[in-house]
Amino acid sequence: MAKHSKKIPLAVIYGGDSTERDISVITAVQAMKALKGTYDLYPLMIENNAFYFVEKADGIKSYIGGNTRKKRVYLDKDGVFCAGALGRKDLFKPDCCLICAHGGSGENGGLQGYLDVIGLPYTSAGVKASAIGMDKALSKVVFSSLGLNVTRYVVVKSAEKPDISAVEEKIGYPVIVKPVSQGSSVGIAVAKDRGELEEAVTVALKFDERAICERALTDLTELNCAVMTKDGKTVVSELEQPLSWQEFLTFEEKYLSSGGKLSGGGRIYPAKVDGRVREEVRAAAVRAYDGVGAKGVVRIDFLLDNTDGTLYINEANTVPGSLATYLFEADGDDYADVVKYAVDDALLRAKTQKTAQFGSNVLDVYGKSSANACKMHGKIL
């Protein structure tokens, strides 16, 4: 168990513009319940491209029916404030932001980039690792470059007529089709012939401008684990084995059949696999995490081909449901412990982050020299 120091102000950021918005709300409510008394919590919900301070955020019912009590706020380097007729009114200044926004700009690096610009520390992976994790096509390129196995795939775009023949020639059937930048199994389907493939691609392209078509394994074991930075070191969790009666774990199985838990429906934890597979998965997860420069808690999903024993990395979730805290239970760390490690690491990064400093007299030279000065319409600027 981690030792918890004095309470610090923590902004819990959730909501957003993705298909996973409701899941994000549940993650945030879970987090605030688990962290009550450990931090001074300030709920910030993203809605319609704006931030809102939620005045009553103590349960799921607060968000049903459009009756959420909230007020529009703004964030800058000095904290969170609201604007009115009398000017700026400061509300609070968080020491750190706990990101619970799944998908969309909350997970693809957009939110992270904004927080970087205004100088607020946050618990998730940074812009680069977030963008890689969210883009299933880009992540395959990066993971492959790290020496990790990825399934065969073809990317099709909505701006052009999908080349179904190329998918058939390179992959064959069955094929699993996914929107490139969506999560929670939204828009995913398995195709076993051309008709199903054309339909699956059409559906996937309704959720994204690109769809990725991958070889679908017919005899597989799904294995997930989480990686985080703890006391400056990369640590990896025990494995879980999600269970599904379908060809892939659906949205309904993940979130609607688990009694309100975001750890999925059926699962085996710790996973019942032999030691060789366990260590191969954990080593691959660390390689992926460190290779993309990830921070915070990242859940990394794998597929084990039972026909030949090949392990494939499937995807990395940089803002996972329930923040993947449940995967560290076997190590004796509870929800608050895992969040504390993420917050501590975020604060340490903010203190030690290097910023480029380069003294230059270019403007002085250009300002004093008419020969070298910048000109526009014949005039020296």
C-alpha positions in Angstrom: 0.0 0.0 0.0 1.2 3.5 -0.8 1.7 6.2 1.8 -0.6 9.1 1.1 0.8 12.5 1.9 -1.3 15.7 2.6 -4.2 16.3 0.4 -3.6 18.3 -2.7 -6.1 19.9 -5.1 -6.8 17.5 -8.0 -8.9 18.4 -11.0 -10.8 15.4 -12.4 -11.3 15.9 -16.1 -13.9 13.8 -18.0 -16.7 13.9 -20.5 -15.6 15.0 -24.0 -16.6 14.6 -27.6 -16.2 10.9 -28.2 -18.5 7.9 -28.4 -17.1 6.9 -25.0 -18.4 10.0 -23.2 -20.8 8.0 -20.9 -18.0 5.6 -20.0 -15.8 8.6 -19.1 -18.5 9.9 -16.7 -18.6 6.5 -15.0 -14.8 6.4 -14.6 -14.8 9.9 -13.1 -17.6 9.1 -10.6 -15.7 5.9 -9.6 -12.5 7.9 -9.2 -14.1 10.6 -7.1 -15.7 8.0 -4.9 -12.5 6.1 -4.4 -10.3 9.2 -3.9 -12.6 11.1 -1.5 -10.6 12.1 1.5 -7.3 11.5 -0.3 -7.4 14.6 -2.5 -9.3 17.9 -2.7 -11.3 16.9 -5.7 -12.7 19.3 -8.4 -14.8 17.8 -11.2 -14.3 19.4 -14.6 -16.5 18.1 -17.4 -15.8 18.8 -21.1 -18.9 19.4 -23.1 -19.4 21.1 -26.5 -15.7 22.0 -26.6 -15.8 23.9 -23.3 -15.0 23.1 -19.6 -17.6 23.1 -16.9 -17.2 22.9 -13.2 -19.8 20.4 -12.0 -21.3 21.5 -8.7 -23.0 18.2 -7.9 -21.0 15.2 -9.1 -21.5 12.6 -6.4 -23.4 10.0 -8.4 -24.3 8.8 -11.9 -27.9 10.1 -11.5 -26.4 13.7 -11.5 -25.7 13.2 -15.2 -29.0 11.6 -16.4 -31.6 13.7 -18.1 -29.5 16.8 -18.9 -29.9 18.2 -15.4 -26.2 18.3 -14.4 -25.5 21.3 -12.2 -22.6 23.0 -13.8 -21.1 26.3 -14.8 -18.8 27.3 -17.6 -15.1 27.8 -16.5 -11.8 28.4 -18.1 -8.3 27.1 -17.5 -4.9 28.9 -17.7 -1.6 28.7 -15.9 -3.1 30.4 -12.8 -5.9 27.9 -12.4 -9.6 27.5 -13.1 -11.8 30.6 -13.2 -15.1 31.8 -14.4 -15.8 35.1 -16.3 -18.6 37.5 -15.6 -19.6 41.1 -15.8 -17.1 42.0 -13.0 -14.2 40.2 -14.7 -12.3 37.1 -13.7 -13.3 35.1 -10.6 -10.7 32.5 -9.6 -12.2 29.2 -8.3 -9.2 27.0 -7.6 -5.7 26.0 -8.8 -5.1 22.3 -9.2 -1.7 20.9 -8.5 -2.5 18.1 -11.0 -5.2 16.9 -13.4 -6.5 13.4 -13.3 -7.6 12.6 -16.9 -10.6 10.3 -17.1 -11.7 11.4 -20.6 -11.8 8.3 -22.8 -11.4 8.6 -26.6 -11.6 11.7 -28.8 -9.6 14.7 -27.8 -9.4 13.5 -24.2 -7.2 10.6 -25.2 -5.7 11.4 -28.6 -3.3 14.1 -27.3 -5.6 17.1 -27.8 -6.4 17.7 -24.1 -2.8 16.8 -23.2 -1.4 19.4 -25.6 -3.7 22.1 -24.1 -2.6 21.3 -20.6 1.1 21.3 -21.7 0.6 24.8 -23.2 -0.9 26.2 -20.0 1.5 24.4 -17.7 -0.8 22.1 -15.7 0.6 18.6 -14.8 -1.6 15.7 -15.8 -1.7 11.9 -15.1 -2.0 10.4 -18.6 0.5 9.8 -21.3 1.7 12.9 -23.2 0.8 14.1 -26.7 3.0 11.8 -28.6 2.2 8.6 -26.8 -1.5 9.5 -26.6 -1.7 10.1 -30.4 0.1 6.8 -31.1 -2.2 4.8 -28.8 -5.4 6.3 -30.2 -4.5 5.7 -33.9 -4.7 1.9 -34.5 -2.9 2.2 -37.8 -0.1 4.4 -36.5 0.3 2.2 -33.4 0.9 -0.9 -35.6 3.7 0.9 -37.4 5.3 1.9 -34.2 4.8 -1.4 -32.4 6.3 -3.3 -35.3 9.3 -1.0 -35.3 9.8 -2.0 -31.7 10.1 -5.6 -32.7 6.5 -6.5 -31.5 4.2 -8.8 -33.5 1.2 -7.2 -35.1 -1.5 -8.9 -37.2 -1.6 -8.3 -41.0 -3.7 -5.2 -41.8 -4.9 -2.9 -44.5 -6.2 0.7 -44.0 -9.1 2.0 -46.1 -10.2 5.6 -46.3 -13.7 7.2 -46.6 -12.4 9.7 -49.2 -11.8 6.9 -51.7 -13.6 3.8 -52.7 -12.4 1.1 -50.4 -10.3 -1.5 -52.2 -11.9 -4.7 -51.0 -9.8 -6.8 -53.3 -6.6 -5.6 -51.6 -8.0 -6.6 -48.2 -8.9 -10.1 -49.6 -5.5 -10.6 -51.2 -3.3 -9.4 -48.3 -5.4 -10.7 -45.4 -8.0 -13.2 -46.5 -11.0 -14.2 -44.4 -12.1 -13.8 -41.6 -11.3 -10.1 -41.3 -12.0 -7.9 -38.3 -12.8 -4.3 -39.3 -12.4 -1.3 -36.9 -12.6 2.5 -37.1 -9.0 3.6 -36.8 -9.5 6.0 -33.9 -12.4 4.7 -31.8 -12.5 2.7 -28.7 -14.9 0.5 -26.6 -15.5 -1.8 -29.6 -17.6 0.8 -31.3 -18.1 0.2 -35.0 -16.3 -3.1 -35.0 -17.4 -6.2 -36.9 -16.0 -9.5 -38.2 -16.4 -10.3 -41.9 -16.3 -13.8 -43.3 -17.0 -13.0 -47.0 -17.1 -10.1 -49.4 -20.6 -9.0 -48.6 -19.9 -8.9 -44.9 -16.6 -7.1 -45.5 -18.2 -4.4 -47.6 -20.9 -3.8 -44.9 -18.3 -3.8 -42.0 -16.2 -1.2 -43.8 -19.3 1.0 -44.5 -20.2 0.9 -40.8 -16.7 1.5 -39.6 -16.3 4.5 -41.9 -19.4 6.1 -40.3 -17.4 6.5 -37.1 -14.0 7.6 -38.6 -12.4 8.8 -41.8 -10.3 5.6 -41.9 -11.0 1.9 -41.1 -8.4 -0.7 -40.4 -9.0 -4.3 -41.6 -7.0 -6.9 -39.8 -6.6 -10.7 -39.9 -9.1 -12.1 -37.4 -7.6 -14.9 -35.3 -10.0 -17.9 -35.1 -8.5 -19.6 -32.0 -7.2 -17.0 -29.6 -6.8 -16.0 -26.0 -7.1 -12.3 -25.1 -4.7 -11.1 -22.5 -4.5 -7.6 -21.0 -2.1 -6.0 -18.5 -1.4 -2.5 -17.3 1.9 -0.6 -17.1 2.6 2.5 -15.0 5.5 4.6 -13.7 5.9 4.0 -10.0 8.6 5.9 -8.0 10.4 6.6 -11.3 10.4 3.0 -12.5 8.2 1.2 -15.1 6.1 -1.5 -13.4 3.7 -3.9 -15.0 0.6 -5.5 -13.5 -0.7 -9.1 -13.4 -2.5 -10.3 -16.5 -6.2 -10.6 -17.0 -8.0 -12.8 -19.5 -11.3 -11.2 -20.8 -13.9 -13.7 -21.7 -16.3 -13.3 -24.6 -18.9 -15.5 -26.2 -18.5 -13.5 -29.4 -15.7 -13.2 -31.9 -14.5 -10.1 -30.1 -15.4 -8.4 -26.8 -18.4 -6.2 -27.6 -19.4 -2.8 -26.1 -22.3 -4.5 -24.4 -20.1 -7.2 -22.8 -17.6 -4.6 -21.7 -20.0 -2.2 -20.0 -23.6 -3.5 -19.9 -23.1 -7.0 -18.5 -20.8 -6.3 -15.6 -23.1 -4.7 -13.0 -21.6 -1.3 -13.5 -18.0 -2.3 -13.3 -15.7 -1.1 -16.0 -13.3 -4.0 -15.7 -15.4 -5.8 -18.3 -17.9 -8.6 -18.1 -16.4 -12.0 -17.6 -12.7 -12.3 -17.0 -10.1 -14.5 -15.3 -7.7 -12.6 -13.0 -4.9 -13.4 -12.7 -5.0 -15.0 -16.1 -4.4 -18.8 -16.1 -1.5 -19.0 -18.6 1.9 -20.6 -18.3 4.9 -18.7 -17.0 6.4 -18.3 -20.4 3.4 -16.6 -21.9 3.0 -14.4 -18.8 6.5 -13.1 -19.0 6.3 -12.6 -22.7 3.2 -10.5 -22.4 4.6 -8.4 -19.5 7.9 -7.9 -21.3 6.1 -6.8 -24.5 3.9 -4.4 -22.5 6.9 -2.7 -21.0 8.7 -2.5 -24.4 5.6 -0.8 -25.9 5.1 1.5 -22.9 8.7 2.6 -22.8 9.1 2.6 -26.6 6.4 5.3 -27.1 7.4 7.2 -24.1 4.2 6.6 -22.2 3.4 7.9 -18.7 0.5 7.4 -16.3 -1.4 4.1 -16.4 -1.8 2.4 -19.8 -3.6 -0.8 -20.4 -2.1 -2.8 -23.2 -4.1 -5.6 -24.9 -2.7 -8.7 -26.5 -3.9 -11.6 -28.7 -2.4 -15.0 -28.3 -2.8 -17.3 -31.3 -3.5 -20.7 -29.8 -2.7 -22.4 -33.1 1.0 -21.6 -33.1 1.6 -19.7 -29.9 2.4 -16.3 -31.5 1.7 -13.3 -29.3 0.4 -10.2 -31.0 0.1 -6.7 -29.5 -3.4 -5.4 -30.2 -3.7 -1.9 -28.9 -2.7 0.5 -26.1 -5.3 2.3 -24.1 -3.7 5.5 -22.6 -6.9 6.4 -20.6 -8.3 3.0 -19.8 -11.7 2.3 -18.2 -11.4 2.5 -14.4 -7.9 3.7 -15.1 -7.0 0.0 -15.1 -6.5 0.2 -11.3 -8.1 -3.2 -10.8 -5.2 -4.8 -12.7 -2.8 -3.9 -9.8 -5.0 -5.5 -7.1 -2.8 -8.7 -7.1 0.2 -6.5 -6.2 -1.6 -5.0 -3.2 -2.3 -1.6 -4.7 -5.8 -0.2 -4.5 -7.4 2.5 -6.6 -6.1 5.4 -4.5 -2.6 3.9 -4.5 -2.4 3.6 -8.3 -3.7 7.2 -8.7 -1.2 8.4 -6.2 1.7 6.9 -8.2 0.3 8.6 -11.4 -0.1 12.0 -9.6 3.4 11.8 -8.0 4.9 11.0 -11.4 3.1 13.9 -13.1 4.2 16.3 -10.4 7.8 15.1 -10.7 7.8 15.4 -14.5 6.5 19.0 -14.2 9.4 19.9 -11.9 12.1 18.2 -13.9 10.9 18.7 -17.5 13.5 20.2 -19.7 12.5 23.2 -21.8 14.6 24.4 -24.7 16.6 27.6 -24.0 18.5 29.3 -26.8 19.7 32.8 -26.7 19.4 34.6 -30.0 20.1 38.1 -31.3 18.4 37.6 -34.6 15.6 40.1 -33.9 18.2 42.7 -32.8 20.3 42.2 -36.0 17.2 42.4 -38.3 15.9 45.4 -36.4 19.1 47.4 -36.8 20.1 46.4 -40.3 18.0 47.7 -43.2 19.9 45.4 -45.6 18.9 42.2 -43.7 15.6 43.5 -42.3 12.3 41.7 -43.1 10.3 43.6 -45.7 6.6 43.6 -46.7 5.3 45.6 -49.6 8.7 47.3 -49.8 8.6 48.5 -46.2 11.0 47.4 -43.4 9.1 45.7 -40.6 
